């Protein structure tokens, strides 16, 4: 599994924007990814040094379409904290 297979997409929400100045970035990752795999993938893709990784599994929300009930897909979220001497991720710089 390559680094680009592990990181699916960045999560852009109000809460994730609050972490950008303190070098905390939030990503949606593959459900089977471990913290060490996420750390290696972020370091390889963005060329930064990662201090720590926090992960959380989310169940899909229950949604209704008329009478029918279904679920959104479940996902795993990773909050990546960079070291103090590491440069910021350029993708998020324009968003902060």
Number of C-alpha atoms within 10 A of each C-alpha: 7 9 16 13 11 21 20 14 13 16 17 13 9 8 10 16 17 13 16 18 12 13 18 21 23 23 21 19 23 17 14 8 16 14 15 10 17 25 21 16 18 21 15 14 12 13 14 18 19 19 13 15 19 12 18 11 13 12 11 12 11 10 11 10 7 6 5 7 9 11 11 10 10 11 14 17 21 24 20 22 20 23 16 12 8 13 13 21 17 9 10 15 10 6 9 11
